[in-house]
Amino acid sequence: MTFPIHIFTGMVLPLIFVIAATTIVSTTVIIISRFISGKAAQRLTVKWAQLVLRALRISCSIENATNIDSSASYIITPNHQSITDFLPLLSTLPMRFRWVLKKELMSVPLFGCGLKSIGAVSIDRSRRDKAFNAILGASEKLNDGWSLLVYPEGTTTPDGLMLPFKKGPFILAIRTGVPILPVTCNGPFKIMPRGSRLIKPGHVKVIIGNPIMTTGLDEKDVPALMEKTRAEMKKYLDPEYDPFKWRFAPRISADSVAQQMEKNDK
C-alpha cells in the first residue's frame, strides 16, 4: 500500500516545518529575551506565527485596527474559537502583549520555556481559586507599555458561539484601571473545531472592537463590564462566516506588524 502523496505534501510536510520552526524560534526567543530584550523576542514570535500560518495555508486580516491606541496598555479579550486562534492574533495585533495560558502549554519542551521567557502567565484550570489568583496577580505584566491577553471564556467553544465569561480579567481591569480591548475572531472554529486533529486551510478575520474604559469603576460594576464587553464582541461575531471562501485573501505581512510594534516602542 502506497502512502498518498497529497497527504504527505498537505499534512506531513507542514507539520514537520511547524515543529522545526517552533524548535528553532523557541530557542532563539529564550536567548534574545534573556540577553537582549523581551520586545525583540516578541517581534520574533510575530514572524514565527506568520511562518506557521503560511505552512498551514491560513491567511488572516485585521479590521478596525485604528481602535488601538499604541501608547496604551489593555486587557485584550478575544473570543476563543479554536486552539489555533492564537496564531492570527499574534500575527495581526500591532502591539506588545503577554498571554494568560493553561499550564499544560508551559510543559511543552522548549515551546513552554519560550512562552515563559516572554512573560506568559500560566493558570491551572482545574483549580478555579488558583486560576483566579494567577490572573489577578498578573498586573505586573502590564508595565512598560505591555498589554495582557486573556480569553474571557476560559476554554474553546464547542459550537462557534461565545461561552459565558469568567470574572477574573474584568476584576483585574478594574483594579488596574486598564481598559478592555474586545477582539472578535471569525474563522478558527471551522478551520479547526474543538476535538478535531485536522487543520483546514482558510482565512481568519480579526476584528477590533471599541475599547472600554474602566477608570472610576469598582468591583460591583464587574457584571455590567462583562456584559458590555460581550456585547461589543458579539457585534462582530459571524457564525455563518465561511473561512474557506476567503482562503486566498491577501495576507498580513509579519514585517508590517513587527515594524508597527517597533514604531510603537520608540
N, C-alpha and C positions, 0 to 999 in steps of 0.2 A: 504493500500500500504506500503510495507516494504522498508526501506532505504538500498540501495545496499551496502554490506559490503566493496566491493573493493573501492568505492568512499570514505567511511569513513576512511579506512586504508591508502588509497593512496593520499587523498587530505585533509581531515578534520584534522586527527591526526597530519600530518606535519605542517599544518597551526597553530594549537594550540601550538605545540612545538616552532615554529618560534616566535610567539607572546610572549610566556613565556620567551624564551631565550633572546629576544630583550629587554624585560622589565627589566629582572634581570641584563643583561650586561650593558645596558644603565645607570642604576642607579649606578652600580659599577664603570663604566668609569668616571662618573661625580665626584664621591668621590675620586677615585685614581688621576685623573688629578688635582683636587683641593688641595689634601693633600700630594700626593707623587710626581708623575711626569707625564708629557704628554707622555714620552717614554713608561712607564709601561702601561699606558692606551691604547696606540697604539698597543702594543703586545697583550693585551686582546682582542682588536677588531679583530685581526687576528684569534684568537681562536673562537670568536663568528661567524665570516664569515664561518669558516670551519664547525662548528656545523650546521649552517643553510644550507650549501650546502649538507651536509650528509642527513639532513631531507628532502631536496628536491630531493635527489638522483642525484645530479650533481657532477661529478668529474672534475678535471682540471689539467693541466700540463703547464709547462713553458719551453720555448726554448730560447736559446741564452742568458741565464742569465749572462754569463761571460762578456756581453757588458756593464754591470752595474759596475761602479766604486763606491765601498762602501763609499769612502771618499768624494764623490762629491754630490752636490745638483743639481737637474734637474727640468725643466718644463716637466712633463710627459704628453704626448699627445696620449691617446688611441682613437681608433675609438669607436663609440657609437652605438652598435647593439641592445641593449635592456636595460630596466630598471634594469635587473638582472646582467649586466656585471660588476658592481662594486664589486660583491662578489668574482668572480675569481681573479680580480685584487688585492683585499685586501688580498686574501688567498695566492697568489703566489709571489707578488713583494717583494723581500727581502730588503726592505728599508723603512724608515720612510717618510710618505708623508701626506700632508693635501689636502683636496678636495675643488674644486670650484663646488658648487651645486646650483640648483634652490631653491629659497627662500621657496617654499612650503614645502620642506622636513624639514626645520627648525621649522615648525609649528606642526610637528607630536609630540604628547606628549612623553616626556622622550627621544625618539629617537633623536629628534631635539636638545634637550639640550645636549645629549651625543655627537652629531656631533660638536656643538658649543664648548664644553669643550675641544675637541682635536684640535681646531683651524680651523675648516672648514669655508670656505668663502661662503656666500650666495649671489646670484645675482638675480635681478628681470628681467626676460627675456622679460617682456612686455615693459620695458624701456631700449632701447638699450644704451642710454647715461649712465644711472646708472650702467648697467651691465658692460660696458666697463671700467668705472672708478673704479668699485669694483675689477675687475681683475688687473688693473694697481696698485691699492692700496694694493695688496696682497704681495708686495715684502718683507714686514716684516715677512711673513710666511716662508721665505727661510733661516732663520738664524739657527745656531746650527746644521747644517747637515740635516735639513728637506728639502724635495722636495715638489713640488706643482703639483697636478694632475688636468688638465683642459681638458675637452672634446672640441677639436677644432671645431667640427661640431655644437656644441651648443644644439643639440637635437638628439633623436634617429632616425635611418634610417628607411624609410618605405619599403625598398626593399633589405636590406642587403649590399648595396653598400655605399660608403662614400659620404656624402653631402659636399657642399662647406665649406671651413674653415672660421672661424672668425679671425680677426686680433689681438684681444686682447692678447692671450697668447704669440704670437710671438713678439709683441712690448715689452711685459714685459720681455721676454727672452733677447732681445737686450739691453734694458735699464739696466738690472741687470748683463748682461754678463754670465748668467747661461745657460748651454747647454740644448738643446731639447733632450728628450728621446722618440723616436717614439715607440709606442706599438700597436700591432695588435691583436685583439681578433677574433677568429673564433668559431662559435657555438651558441652564445647567441641569435642571430636573429631567428634561427629555434627553439630554446628551448622556447623562449617567444617573438614572434614578437610584434611590436608596435600595441596597441589596443587589444591584447589578455589578457584574465584573467587566462589562463591556463599555468602553468609552467610544461614543459615536462622533464623527466629525460634525461640526456645526458652528453657529455664530451666537455669541453671548452679548447681550446688551446690558451695560451697567448704567443705571440712571441715578443721578444725584438729586435728592430732594432738597427742600429748603431747610437750612439749619434751624434748630430750635434752641432758643436761649434758656438757660437755667438759672441765671443770676436772680437772686431775690426769692427763689423757691426754697421750700423746706420739705421734709420727708412726707408730710401729709399730702403734698402735691404729686407724689410718685404715680398714683393711678392715672391722673389726668395727663401727666407727661408721657406715660406709656401709651395711652390711647391716642394722644396727638401724634406721637412718633409712628404708631401703627397706621394711622390714617394717611400720613404722608407717604409711607412706604407702599401701602395698598393702592394709592392713587396711580402708581406706575406699574403695578403688578399685572401682567397679562397672561392668564392661564392658557389662552389659546395661541400664544406666541409659538411660531414654528422656527426653531433654530436651524433647521435643515434647508429651508427656503433661502435663508440669507447666508448660507455657508461660504459663499465666495465674496462676501462683502470686504471692503478694504480693511486691512489690519492696522491696529495701533502700533506705531513704531516704539520699540523699547527705548531707543535712543532719545526720542522726543520726550518720553515720560521721565527718563533719567535726567535729561537736560533741564526740564522744568523743576525737578526736585533740587538740582544743583543751583539753579537760579534762585529758588526759594530760600536756600541756605545762606545766600550772600546778604 
